[in-house]
Amino acid sequence: MENKDLKLLPYKFKIVGYALLAISILVFIGAFTEIISVEKAIIKNVLFNLVLIAFLILAISKEKIEDERSMKLRLVAFAATFLYGVLFIIVSPFVNILFHGSFEIDIHAYQLLFTMFLWYFVVFYFMKKFN
Amino acid sequence: MKNTIKVERAKKDMTQEDLAKLLGVSRQTVNSMEKNRYAPSTILALKLSKIFNCSVNDIFQLENTD
């Protein structure tokens, strides 16, 4: 029977994701201890991109045993993450006015995507373990 | 929907891991099905009926709330 599920990267790509995450931690430590003497803005951009690529690879690569339940949970986690992202944007101005007295939205796309990925991983692995 | 996967598995003297390997799913998926937390697809239900050598209706029964 034809499978119309999401097409995911093979499980081996998780290693690539973790490796990129490790590299970004090393870059962060290097920049923090000033071993790497490159402009802070460049380091920041490289770091954000590395982390996002690592998270993306980890999110769209298969589990060790990928089955219909893990696919269902993945789709639920993606939906929950989308709702979280929308709510984050809606609620942020109110949080801003509470703590900073300004109604302006000052969220960097990286910040939003970073927390969305974290939310996705928490939801997915929590459901996988306890549901 | 309730099921008799645990009973059928016990009859065949299989562990969740054994059944999971035969089905090509994870052990947690078998556990979730046994505890009625996950309703399997038709394909998985048919695979179960083949392994347990009985009809799908013998394994899965609708409840009043379904």
Backbone of each chain as ProteinMPNN parsed JSONL, in Angstrom:
{"seq_chain_A": "MENKDLKLLPYKFKIVGYALLAISILVFIGAFTEIISVEKAIIKNVLFNLVLIAFLILAISKEKIEDERSMKLRLVAFAATFLYGVLFIIVSPFVNILFHGSFEIDIHAYQLLFTMFLWYFVVFYFMKKFN", "coords_chain_A": {"N_chain_A": [[0.844, -1.2, 0.0], [0.515, 2.235, -0.812], [2.579, 4.635, 0.781], [1.794, 7.581, 2.333], [2.939, 9.176, 4.182], [4.945, 11.682, 5.911], [8.038, 12.427, 4.321], [11.062, 11.48, 5.589], [14.447, 12.119, 6.778], [17.071, 9.618, 6.799], [17.819, 7.643, 9.796], [20.533, 7.822, 10.412], [21.225, 10.456, 10.002], [20.805, 11.734, 12.365], [23.181, 11.655, 13.739], [24.688, 13.512, 12.329], [23.233, 15.794, 12.978], [23.635, 15.926, 15.795], [26.395, 16.219, 15.771], [26.707, 18.724, 14.544], [25.483, 20.254, 16.491], [27.283, 19.875, 18.586], [29.528, 21.094, 17.461], [28.602, 23.717, 17.327], [28.422, 24.295, 20.03], [31.103, 24.204, 20.71], [32.033, 26.34, 19.159], [30.678, 28.394, 20.443], [31.856, 28.266, 23.025], [34.463, 28.847, 22.255], [34.168, 31.457, 21.285], [33.268, 32.728, 23.559], [35.375, 32.45, 25.386], [37.134, 33.882, 24.033], [38.954, 32.66, 22.308], [38.458, 32.294, 19.68], [38.867, 34.847, 17.522], [36.927, 36.53, 16.036], [34.66, 38.864, 14.567], [31.945, 39.672, 16.739], [29.281, 39.783, 15.801], [29.338, 38.254, 13.485], [30.049, 35.725, 14.464], [27.813, 35.281, 16.07], [25.746, 35.081, 14.161], [26.631, 32.836, 12.686], [26.597, 30.909, 14.668], [23.841, 30.846, 15.446], [22.737, 29.97, 13.009], [23.993, 27.476, 12.731], [22.994, 26.068, 14.957], [20.257, 26.093, 14.369], [20.208, 24.632, 11.952], [21.151, 22.193, 12.906], [19.086, 21.514, 14.733], [16.97, 21.351, 12.908], [17.747, 19.169, 11.294], [17.768, 17.158, 13.263], [15.075, 17.154, 13.9], [13.772, 16.356, 11.56], [14.72, 13.856, 10.949], [14.543, 10.285, 10.93], [13.411, 8.201, 13.682], [15.136, 5.663, 15.656], [13.627, 3.273, 15.604], [11.272, 3.693, 13.465], [7.888, 4.071, 13.311], [4.285, 3.814, 12.66], [3.088, 4.989, 14.888], [5.054, 6.699, 15.947], [5.2, 8.442, 13.831], [2.648, 9.56, 13.898], [2.719, 10.82, 16.399], [4.729, 12.614, 15.868], [3.527, 14.301, 13.994], [1.504, 15.387, 15.574], [3.088, 16.727, 17.407], [4.281, 18.609, 15.697], [2.03, 20.126, 15.001], [1.312, 21.105, 17.53], [3.542, 22.646, 18.005], [3.331, 24.599, 16.027], [1.014, 25.946, 16.908], [2.014, 26.841, 19.346], [3.96, 28.637, 18.418], [2.361, 30.609, 17.185], [0.851, 31.492, 19.396], [2.933, 32.428, 20.97], [3.766, 34.704, 19.562], [1.427, 36.204, 19.725], [1.094, 36.567, 22.491], [3.478, 37.735, 23.325], [3.69, 40.721, 23.037], [2.114, 41.547, 25.216], [3.444, 40.461, 27.369], [5.745, 41.909, 27.111], [4.817, 44.5, 27.655], [4.214, 44.238, 30.312], [6.706, 43.725, 31.556], [8.585, 45.439, 30.374], [7.294, 47.754, 29.755], [6.663, 48.451, 27.204], [4.752, 48.11, 24.22], [5.64, 47.092, 21.935], [6.604, 44.554, 19.575], [9.397, 42.654, 19.945], [10.849, 40.408, 18.784], [13.257, 38.217, 17.714], [13.624, 36.358, 14.716], [15.173, 34.076, 14.955], [15.074, 33.572, 17.681], [12.392, 32.906, 18.038], [12.186, 30.616, 16.356], [14.076, 28.956, 17.565], [12.951, 28.49, 20.141], [10.628, 27.279, 19.263], [11.563, 24.906, 18.103], [12.64, 23.693, 20.397], [10.324, 23.365, 21.884], [8.981, 21.582, 20.191], [10.683, 19.301, 20.366], [10.433, 18.679, 23.106], [7.648, 18.151, 23.336], [7.328, 16.026, 21.466], [9.152, 13.962, 22.359], [8.268, 13.623, 24.965], [5.633, 12.709, 24.617], [6.206, 10.401, 23.22], [7.47, 8.885, 25.129], [5.647, 8.758, 27.305], [3.039, 8.442, 26.312]], "CA_chain_A": [[0.0, 0.0, 0.0], [1.343, 3.445, -0.928], [2.745, 5.367, 2.028], [1.722, 9.024, 2.083], [3.471, 9.872, 5.348], [6.042, 12.629, 5.665], [9.318, 11.81, 3.949], [12.054, 11.919, 6.572], [15.837, 11.728, 6.533], [17.391, 8.378, 7.527], [18.209, 7.76, 11.206], [21.968, 8.188, 10.485], [21.353, 11.921, 9.989], [20.806, 12.22, 13.757], [24.597, 11.842, 14.092], [25.06, 14.805, 11.722], [22.577, 16.818, 13.806], [24.341, 16.031, 17.082], [27.743, 16.73, 15.495], [26.565, 20.175, 14.324], [25.179, 20.837, 17.804], [28.55, 19.866, 19.33], [30.389, 22.128, 16.854], [28.106, 25.041, 17.726], [28.8, 24.503, 21.444], [32.54, 24.522, 20.693], [32.157, 27.714, 18.631], [30.204, 29.271, 21.526], [32.913, 28.304, 24.05], [35.595, 29.551, 21.629], [33.872, 32.894, 21.219], [33.117, 33.21, 24.949], [36.706, 32.536, 26.005], [37.902, 34.718, 23.095], [39.957, 31.901, 21.543], [38.137, 32.679, 18.301], [38.813, 36.314, 17.504], [36.182, 37.032, 14.875], [33.641, 39.833, 15.0], [30.858, 39.039, 17.518], [28.064, 39.675, 14.979], [29.511, 37.113, 12.557], [29.986, 34.52, 15.311], [26.419, 35.138, 16.499], [24.975, 34.583, 13.02], [27.082, 31.475, 12.378], [26.126, 30.081, 15.776], [22.391, 30.687, 15.322], [22.455, 29.131, 11.843], [24.438, 26.113, 13.02], [22.036, 25.457, 15.896], [18.982, 25.871, 13.66], [20.379, 23.516, 10.997], [21.241, 20.98, 13.737], [17.729, 21.226, 15.213], [16.147, 20.938, 11.762], [18.133, 17.794, 10.934], [17.295, 16.262, 14.326], [13.604, 17.104, 13.878], [13.216, 15.689, 10.376], [15.316, 12.544, 10.686], [13.751, 9.2, 11.525], [13.824, 7.598, 14.948], [15.796, 4.373, 15.449], [12.527, 2.444, 15.073], [10.231, 4.628, 13.026], [6.655, 3.359, 12.966], [3.128, 4.702, 12.456], [2.811, 5.761, 16.108], [6.007, 7.811, 16.054], [4.821, 9.422, 12.811], [1.453, 10.265, 14.395], [3.158, 11.706, 17.478], [5.511, 13.691, 15.242], [2.58, 15.264, 13.396], [0.852, 16.087, 16.7], [4.095, 17.65, 17.951], [4.413, 19.72, 14.737], [0.833, 20.961, 15.146], [1.428, 21.792, 18.829], [4.606, 23.639, 17.85], [2.777, 25.707, 15.239], [0.132, 26.703, 17.81], [2.889, 27.505, 20.301], [4.577, 29.774, 17.714], [1.34, 31.651, 17.015], [0.555, 32.037, 20.733], [4.136, 33.154, 21.398], [3.72, 36.017, 18.907], [0.263, 36.95, 20.242], [1.257, 36.885, 23.91], [4.722, 38.506, 23.548], [3.522, 42.154, 23.324], [1.543, 41.721, 26.561], [4.541, 40.182, 28.306], [6.636, 43.07, 26.959], [4.234, 45.668, 28.342], [4.295, 43.943, 31.746], [8.071, 43.761, 32.078], [9.399, 46.525, 29.821], [6.469, 48.936, 29.568], [6.493, 48.754, 25.778], [3.852, 47.162, 23.57], [6.28, 46.677, 20.675], [7.099, 43.171, 19.497], [10.823, 42.66, 19.644], [11.287, 39.007, 18.786], [14.093, 37.851, 16.586], [13.142, 35.111, 14.108], [15.965, 32.975, 15.529], [14.549, 33.323, 19.033], [11.125, 32.202, 17.87], [12.436, 29.278, 15.811], [14.808, 28.208, 18.576], [12.005, 28.016, 21.162], [9.68, 26.364, 18.61], [12.22, 23.596, 18.0], [12.721, 23.127, 21.742], [8.955, 22.96, 22.195], [8.721, 20.385, 19.384], [11.406, 18.156, 20.934], [9.832, 18.34, 24.41], [6.333, 17.533, 23.096], [7.484, 14.751, 20.764], [9.779, 12.92, 23.177], [7.417, 13.388, 26.137], [4.526, 11.853, 24.181], [6.774, 9.106, 22.825], [7.817, 8.159, 26.355], [4.545, 8.563, 28.254], [1.707, 8.298, 25.718]], "C_chain_A": [[0.882, 1.254, 0.0], [1.381, 4.228, 0.394], [2.77, 6.875, 1.756], [2.185, 9.834, 3.298], [4.538, 10.866, 4.932], [7.299, 11.872, 5.263], [10.376, 12.375, 4.888], [13.45, 11.473, 6.173], [16.117, 10.423, 7.285], [17.907, 8.653, 8.941], [19.656, 8.249, 11.356], [22.173, 9.701, 10.543], [21.319, 12.522, 11.393], [22.247, 12.511, 14.193], [25.082, 13.193, 13.566], [24.502, 15.948, 12.569], [23.307, 17.035, 15.12], [25.75, 16.602, 16.892], [27.699, 18.253, 15.304], [26.292, 20.908, 15.637], [26.453, 20.94, 18.64], [29.486, 20.956, 18.8], [29.931, 23.511, 17.311], [28.422, 25.341, 19.195], [30.28, 24.89, 21.519], [32.786, 25.951, 20.2], [31.762, 28.717, 19.722], [31.279, 29.416, 22.604], [34.121, 29.094, 23.529], [35.398, 31.054, 21.613], [33.812, 33.502, 22.617], [34.468, 33.405, 25.625], [37.689, 33.347, 25.14], [39.074, 33.995, 22.445], [39.759, 32.221, 20.064], [38.0, 34.205, 18.277], [38.214, 36.827, 16.196], [35.112, 37.977, 15.42], [32.423, 39.134, 15.632], [29.601, 38.797, 16.668], [28.133, 38.472, 14.041], [29.359, 35.796, 13.333], [28.534, 34.222, 15.689], [25.563, 34.536, 15.375], [25.319, 33.142, 12.68], [26.517, 30.505, 13.415], [24.623, 29.796, 15.666], [22.043, 29.751, 14.161], [22.83, 27.676, 12.085], [23.43, 25.381, 13.91], [20.717, 25.152, 15.19], [19.079, 24.714, 12.668], [20.42, 22.188, 11.769], [19.855, 20.563, 14.219], [16.835, 20.716, 14.084], [16.45, 19.495, 11.376], [17.618, 16.804, 11.973], [15.777, 16.084, 14.262], [13.06, 16.307, 12.697], [13.937, 14.393, 10.008], [14.548, 11.484, 11.484], [14.283, 8.792, 12.888], [14.477, 6.255, 14.643], [14.782, 3.343, 14.926], [11.39, 3.4, 14.748], [8.995, 3.82, 12.65], [5.49, 4.348, 12.879], [2.814, 5.542, 13.687], [3.768, 6.941, 16.223], [5.693, 8.884, 15.008], [3.609, 10.242, 13.279], [1.852, 11.28, 15.47], [3.949, 12.892, 16.918], [4.575, 14.761, 14.676], [1.847, 16.062, 14.472], [1.815, 17.133, 17.27], [4.294, 18.854, 17.02], [3.232, 20.687, 14.87], [0.904, 21.773, 16.442], [2.465, 22.911, 18.74], [4.118, 24.858, 17.067], [1.893, 26.59, 16.12], [0.956, 27.478, 18.83], [3.497, 28.771, 19.678], [3.606, 30.942, 17.576], [1.037, 32.318, 18.364], [1.718, 32.878, 21.265], [4.109, 34.584, 20.854], [2.571, 36.865, 19.477], [0.511, 37.443, 21.664], [2.448, 37.819, 24.173], [4.527, 39.998, 23.829], [2.993, 42.424, 24.732], [2.584, 41.458, 27.64], [5.498, 41.373, 28.309], [6.121, 44.276, 27.74], [4.295, 45.485, 29.86], [5.698, 44.191, 32.295], [8.908, 44.937, 31.578], [8.607, 47.809, 29.571], [6.266, 49.333, 28.12], [5.641, 47.676, 25.126], [4.465, 46.59, 22.285], [6.742, 45.228, 20.729], [8.566, 43.225, 19.093], [11.356, 41.227, 19.709], [12.089, 38.733, 17.519], [13.566, 36.52, 16.037], [13.879, 33.903, 14.691], [15.407, 32.561, 16.886], [13.261, 32.493, 18.961], [11.354, 30.767, 17.395], [13.133, 28.379, 16.827], [13.838, 27.634, 19.624], [10.969, 27.059, 20.554], [10.28, 24.958, 18.487], [12.289, 22.914, 19.368], [11.358, 22.581, 22.167], [8.607, 21.66, 21.47], [9.392, 19.153, 20.008], [10.79, 17.714, 22.258], [8.512, 17.595, 24.19], [6.493, 16.138, 22.5], [8.037, 13.659, 21.684], [8.987, 12.625, 24.452], [6.277, 12.433, 25.753], [5.024, 10.453, 23.831], [7.03, 8.245, 24.062], [6.572, 7.811, 27.182], [3.171, 8.354, 27.629], [1.571, 6.958, 24.977]], "O_chain_A": [[1.874, 1.322, 0.725], [0.351, 4.449, 1.031], [3.643, 7.378, 1.048], [1.869, 11.017, 3.429], [4.976, 10.9, 3.782], [7.588, 10.803, 5.8], [10.565, 13.589, 4.972], [13.622, 10.576, 5.348], [15.475, 10.146, 8.298], [18.372, 9.752, 9.241], [19.978, 8.987, 12.288], [23.179, 10.173, 11.073], [21.739, 13.66, 11.602], [22.508, 13.474, 14.914], [25.792, 13.923, 14.257], [25.188, 16.932, 12.843], [23.57, 18.17, 15.518], [26.242, 17.362, 17.726], [28.543, 18.977, 15.832], [26.786, 22.01, 15.872], [26.688, 21.944, 19.313], [30.148, 21.651, 19.571], [30.749, 24.369, 17.641], [28.66, 26.491, 19.563], [30.665, 25.776, 22.281], [33.623, 26.674, 20.738], [32.414, 29.745, 19.904], [31.583, 30.524, 23.047], [34.717, 29.895, 24.249], [36.319, 31.824, 21.885], [34.243, 34.634, 22.836], [34.686, 34.384, 26.339], [38.872, 33.482, 25.453], [40.066, 34.62, 22.072], [40.713, 32.394, 19.304], [37.125, 34.772, 18.931], [38.883, 37.457, 15.377], [34.719, 37.892, 16.583], [31.938, 38.128, 15.114], [28.944, 37.763, 16.789], [27.145, 37.769, 13.825], [28.642, 34.887, 12.915], [28.085, 33.077, 15.638], [24.772, 33.62, 15.596], [24.437, 32.324, 12.419], [26.028, 29.426, 13.079], [24.19, 28.649, 15.779], [21.193, 28.87, 14.285], [22.1, 26.761, 11.704], [23.066, 24.234, 13.651], [20.13, 24.087, 15.385], [18.153, 23.912, 12.551], [19.817, 21.197, 11.358], [19.491, 19.391, 14.126], [16.051, 19.784, 14.264], [15.54, 18.695, 11.159], [17.098, 15.744, 11.625], [15.258, 15.001, 14.534], [12.018, 15.66, 12.805], [13.788, 13.89, 8.895], [13.992, 11.752, 12.548], [15.452, 9.01, 13.207], [14.392, 5.758, 13.52], [15.037, 2.64, 13.949], [10.653, 3.849, 15.625], [9.058, 2.972, 11.76], [5.678, 5.558, 13.007], [2.333, 6.669, 13.566], [3.354, 8.052, 16.555], [5.889, 10.075, 15.25], [3.554, 11.456, 13.081], [1.401, 12.426, 15.467], [3.857, 14.013, 17.418], [4.797, 15.959, 14.852], [1.598, 17.256, 14.311], [1.425, 18.26, 17.574], [4.455, 19.982, 17.487], [3.409, 21.905, 14.853], [0.599, 22.966, 16.458], [2.292, 23.982, 19.321], [4.447, 25.997, 17.398], [1.998, 27.816, 16.092], [0.645, 28.627, 19.145], [3.546, 29.827, 20.308], [3.96, 32.097, 17.81], [0.975, 33.544, 18.463], [1.515, 33.899, 21.922], [4.389, 35.544, 21.572], [2.715, 38.069, 19.685], [0.187, 38.581, 22.006], [2.431, 38.599, 25.125], [5.132, 40.515, 24.768], [3.374, 43.408, 25.366], [2.616, 42.123, 28.675], [5.994, 41.79, 29.355], [6.887, 44.979, 28.399], [4.414, 46.459, 30.604], [5.862, 44.789, 33.358], [9.828, 45.384, 32.262], [9.186, 48.836, 29.216], [5.76, 50.417, 27.832], [5.778, 46.49, 25.426], [3.882, 45.72, 21.638], [7.2, 44.735, 21.76], [8.924, 43.766, 18.047], [12.184, 40.883, 20.552], [11.636, 38.993, 16.404], [13.118, 35.663, 16.797], [13.287, 32.843, 14.895], [15.285, 31.377, 17.197], [13.069, 31.531, 19.704], [10.794, 29.822, 17.951], [12.823, 27.193, 16.937], [13.895, 26.449, 19.951], [10.488, 26.148, 21.227], [9.605, 23.957, 18.73], [12.033, 21.716, 19.488], [11.253, 21.491, 22.729], [8.016, 20.752, 22.055], [8.767, 18.104, 20.161], [10.639, 16.518, 22.508], [8.283, 16.541, 24.782], [5.874, 15.182, 22.966], [7.469, 12.571, 21.781], [9.028, 11.506, 24.963], [5.992, 11.475, 26.471], [4.359, 9.454, 24.106], [6.83, 7.031, 24.039], [6.458, 6.699, 27.697], [2.211, 8.107, 28.359], [0.515, 6.667, 24.415]]}, "seq_chain_B": "MKNTIKVERAKKDMTQEDLAKLLGVSRQTVNSMEKNRYAPSTILALKLSKIFNCSVNDIFQLENTD", "coords_chain_B": {"N_chain_B": [[-12.067, 1.792, 22.076], [-11.401, -1.553, 22.786], [-8.93, -4.146, 23.282], [-7.51, -7.455, 22.736], [-4.847, -7.948, 22.706], [-2.796, -8.37, 24.576], [-3.604, -10.751, 25.809], [-3.667, -12.531, 23.638], [-1.018, -12.43, 22.948], [0.147, -13.531, 25.204], [-0.849, -16.111, 24.988], [0.627, -17.029, 22.854], [3.03, -17.021, 24.013], [4.787, -14.795, 23.896], [6.997, -11.974, 24.135], [6.614, -8.383, 24.569], [8.557, -7.198, 23.089], [9.238, -9.242, 21.248], [6.859, -9.39, 19.754], [6.794, -6.796, 18.782], [9.008, -6.809, 17.088], [8.148, -8.626, 15.134], [6.028, -7.204, 14.08], [7.283, -4.975, 13.167], [7.489, -2.607, 14.529], [8.022, -0.275, 17.306], [8.751, -1.303, 20.742], [7.406, 0.276, 22.549], [5.183, 1.045, 21.091], [3.697, -1.314, 20.898], [3.166, -1.649, 23.61], [1.62, 0.677, 24.078], [-0.609, 0.096, 22.489], [-1.607, -2.169, 23.789], [-2.389, -1.045, 26.173], [-4.517, 0.441, 25.413], [-4.012, 3.034, 24.591], [-3.241, 3.745, 22.143], [-4.652, 3.516, 18.983], [-4.261, 1.205, 16.514], [-3.351, 1.303, 12.96], [-5.231, 0.136, 10.076], [-3.606, -1.551, 8.623], [-1.696, -2.406, 10.521], [-3.423, -3.69, 12.283], [-4.306, -5.786, 10.684], [-1.916, -7.129, 10.345], [-1.503, -7.979, 12.945], [-3.657, -9.742, 13.212], [-2.873, -11.696, 11.458], [-0.514, -12.649, 12.637], [-1.491, -13.61, 15.109], [-3.229, -15.414, 14.178], [-6.058, -15.142, 13.979], [-9.272, -13.471, 13.561], [-9.557, -9.899, 12.889], [-11.67, -8.805, 14.267], [-11.79, -10.448, 16.456], [-9.678, -9.623, 17.928], [-9.917, -6.851, 18.284], [-12.421, -4.885, 19.795], [-15.318, -2.829, 19.663], [-16.25, -0.22, 21.94], [-18.889, 1.113, 24.08], [-18.505, 3.845, 24.158], [-17.313, 4.44, 21.753]], "CA_chain_B": [[-11.849, 0.45, 21.513], [-10.54, -2.398, 23.623], [-8.317, -5.219, 22.494], [-7.029, -8.629, 23.483], [-3.463, -8.184, 22.249], [-2.005, -8.917, 25.687], [-4.035, -12.147, 25.998], [-3.204, -13.292, 22.469], [0.454, -12.471, 23.045], [0.449, -14.501, 26.268], [-1.134, -17.448, 24.441], [1.752, -17.386, 21.96], [4.232, -16.928, 24.856], [5.662, -13.786, 23.282], [7.19, -10.727, 24.882], [6.256, -7.196, 23.76], [9.697, -7.008, 22.169], [9.087, -10.231, 20.161], [5.737, -8.968, 18.913], [7.199, -5.552, 18.115], [9.909, -7.174, 15.979], [7.335, -9.238, 14.069], [5.188, -6.152, 13.479], [8.149, -3.915, 12.62], [7.24, -1.361, 15.274], [8.78, -0.224, 18.558], [8.109, -1.963, 21.884], [6.473, 1.246, 23.149], [3.942, 1.032, 20.304], [2.948, -2.499, 21.348], [2.709, -1.314, 24.964], [0.533, 1.665, 23.95], [-1.796, -0.585, 21.955], [-2.138, -3.039, 24.846], [-3.023, -0.216, 27.21], [-5.582, 1.198, 24.74], [-3.671, 4.452, 24.418], [-3.023, 3.973, 20.719], [-5.435, 2.668, 18.084], [-3.407, 0.959, 15.343], [-3.932, 1.454, 11.621], [-5.797, -1.11, 9.533], [-2.478, -2.41, 8.223], [-1.139, -3.017, 11.737], [-4.45, -4.605, 12.803], [-4.283, -6.985, 9.832], [-0.671, -7.844, 10.667], [-1.752, -8.644, 14.232], [-4.559, -10.878, 12.997], [-2.075, -12.733, 10.773], [0.406, -13.23, 13.628], [-2.254, -14.353, 16.114], [-4.043, -16.391, 13.456], [-7.491, -14.97, 14.266], [-9.776, -12.311, 12.814], [-9.356, -8.585, 13.513], [-12.781, -8.618, 15.222], [-11.503, -11.198, 17.694], [-8.651, -8.877, 18.686], [-10.409, -5.506, 18.618], [-13.867, -4.739, 19.979], [-15.77, -1.469, 19.928], [-16.88, 0.008, 23.242], [-20.06, 1.994, 23.973], [-18.079, 5.234, 23.967], [-16.779, 4.636, 20.388]], "C_chain_B": [[-10.943, -0.355, 22.442], [-9.952, -3.519, 22.756], [-7.801, -6.349, 23.386], [-5.593, -8.97, 23.092], [-2.64, -8.871, 23.348], [-2.308, -10.41, 25.891], [-3.487, -13.019, 24.866], [-1.684, -13.459, 22.499], [0.876, -13.51, 24.087], [0.218, -15.934, 25.777], [0.026, -17.952, 23.59], [3.094, -17.347, 22.711], [5.274, -15.963, 24.245], [5.83, -12.604, 24.216], [6.75, -9.575, 23.983], [7.324, -6.966, 22.699], [9.58, -7.961, 20.967], [7.999, -9.788, 19.18], [6.102, -7.712, 18.118], [8.09, -5.852, 16.908], [9.126, -7.766, 14.812], [6.501, -8.187, 13.329], [6.02, -5.069, 12.788], [7.871, -2.566, 13.255], [8.086, -1.366, 16.546], [8.02, -0.922, 19.681], [7.086, -1.029, 22.545], [5.142, 1.272, 22.401], [3.067, -0.145, 20.714], [2.363, -2.228, 22.734], [1.523, -0.341, 24.929], [-0.755, 1.023, 23.443], [-2.441, -1.444, 23.034], [-2.876, -2.243, 25.917], [-4.128, 0.687, 26.65], [-5.287, 2.691, 24.601], [-3.459, 4.781, 22.944], [-3.841, 2.979, 19.897], [-4.626, 2.444, 16.808], [-4.124, 1.181, 14.02], [-4.493, 0.106, 11.174], [-4.679, -2.087, 9.181], [-1.918, -3.156, 9.435], [-2.122, -4.024, 12.335], [-4.455, -5.909, 12.001], [-3.025, -7.819, 10.092], [-0.837, -8.622, 11.969], [-2.617, -9.887, 14.041], [-3.818, -12.033, 12.313], [-1.155, -13.44, 11.778], [-0.341, -14.108, 14.627], [-3.198, -15.4, 15.495], [-5.529, -16.341, 13.863], [-7.977, -13.7, 13.557], [-9.532, -11.003, 13.604], [-10.438, -8.34, 14.575], [-12.58, -9.375, 16.531], [-10.515, -10.44, 18.57], [-9.191, -7.531, 19.161], [-11.932, -5.488, 18.732], [-14.22, -3.283, 20.285], [-16.378, -1.381, 21.318], [-18.049, 0.966, 23.056], [-19.677, 3.444, 23.681], [-17.56, 5.504, 22.553], [-17.871, 5.032, 19.416]], "O_chain_B": [[-9.866, 0.097, 22.831], [-10.424, -3.789, 21.651], [-7.677, -6.211, 24.603], [-5.18, -10.129, 23.142], [-1.895, -9.817, 23.09], [-1.406, -11.218, 26.113], [-2.925, -14.089, 25.099], [-1.15, -14.501, 22.12], [1.828, -14.264, 23.885], [0.979, -16.846, 26.101], [0.361, -19.136, 23.603], [4.15, -17.602, 22.132], [6.454, -16.286, 24.108], [4.931, -12.271, 24.989], [6.539, -9.76, 22.784], [7.028, -6.59, 21.565], [9.789, -7.557, 19.823], [8.184, -9.805, 17.963], [5.764, -7.584, 16.941], [7.95, -5.24, 15.85], [9.395, -7.458, 13.651], [6.299, -8.273, 12.117], [5.519, -4.34, 11.932], [7.996, -1.522, 12.616], [8.782, -2.341, 16.831], [6.807, -1.114, 19.596], [6.047, -1.471, 23.033], [4.093, 1.494, 23.006], [1.853, -0.005, 20.862], [1.201, -2.541, 22.995], [0.546, -0.515, 25.657], [-1.849, 1.356, 23.899], [-3.663, -1.453, 23.184], [-3.859, -2.711, 26.491], [-4.611, 1.586, 27.338], [-6.203, 3.508, 24.506], [-3.492, 5.945, 22.546], [-3.742, 1.767, 20.085], [-4.334, 3.402, 16.092], [-5.352, 1.24, 13.969], [-4.262, -0.923, 11.809], [-4.792, -3.291, 9.411], [-1.694, -4.366, 9.39], [-1.719, -5.076, 12.832], [-4.59, -6.996, 12.564], [-3.064, -9.049, 10.062], [-0.383, -9.759, 12.093], [-2.354, -10.94, 14.621], [-4.108, -13.203, 12.566], [-1.035, -14.665, 11.77], [0.106, -15.207, 14.957], [-3.863, -16.158, 16.2], [-6.162, -17.377, 14.062], [-7.17, -12.944, 13.016], [-9.331, -11.02, 14.818], [-10.176, -7.758, 15.627], [-13.121, -9.001, 17.572], [-10.508, -10.589, 19.792], [-8.953, -7.122, 20.297], [-12.637, -6.013, 17.87], [-13.534, -2.602, 21.047], [-16.953, -2.35, 21.816], [-18.191, 1.57, 21.993], [-20.429, 4.178, 23.039], [-17.38, 6.662, 22.178], [-17.6, 5.235, 18.232]]}, "name": "protein", "num_of_chains": 2, "seq": "MENKDLKLLPYKFKIVGYALLAISILVFIGAFTEIISVEKAIIKNVLFNLVLIAFLILAISKEKIEDERSMKLRLVAFAATFLYGVLFIIVSPFVNILFHGSFEIDIHAYQLLFTMFLWYFVVFYFMKKFNMKNTIKVERAKKDMTQEDLAKLLGVSRQTVNSMEKNRYAPSTILALKLSKIFNCSVNDIFQLENTD"}
